[in-house]
């Protein structure tokens, strides 16, 4: 068997050395960016709740009800809803009135 050896000339392009300090700075920036994203998401969810419309998941969590219970309320027309891009939004006031009617 005849072996063939290829020799390559390796050229190093002007590269900077990455130090542990650089990695720590990058880590801190990433953590800061993630924190900012989480804060903005929390602010957005608070704004939508103040607006009067809440997503299905938020309502199910707040009322401790199943998805099917929420669906039954929607189908029977007891609460108003809007479907936007595949997500259901429910009117917060309707839910409050629903429980007010139950008390009376």
Secondary structure as the mmCIF struct_conf table of DSSP 4:
data_model
#
loop_
_struct_conf.conf_type_id
_struct_conf.id
_struct_conf.beg_label_comp_id
_struct_conf.beg_label_asym_id
_struct_conf.beg_label_seq_id
_struct_conf.end_label_comp_id
_struct_conf.end_label_asym_id
_struct_conf.end_label_seq_id
HELX_LH_PP_P HELX_LH_PP_P1 UNK A 16 UNK A 18
HELX_RH_AL_P HELX_RH_AL_P1 UNK A 20 UNK A 51
TURN_TY1_P TURN_TY1_P1 UNK A 52 UNK A 52
STRN STRN1 UNK A 53 UNK A 55
HELX_RH_AL_P HELX_RH_AL_P2 UNK A 56 UNK A 63
TURN_TY1_P TURN_TY1_P2 UNK A 64 UNK A 64
HELX_RH_AL_P HELX_RH_AL_P3 UNK A 67 UNK A 75
TURN_TY1_P TURN_TY1_P3 UNK A 76 UNK A 77
BEND BEND1 UNK A 78 UNK A 79
STRN STRN2 UNK A 81 UNK A 84
TURN_TY1_P TURN_TY1_P4 UNK A 85 UNK A 86
STRN STRN3 UNK A 87 UNK A 91
HELX_RH_AL_P HELX_RH_AL_P4 UNK A 92 UNK A 103
#
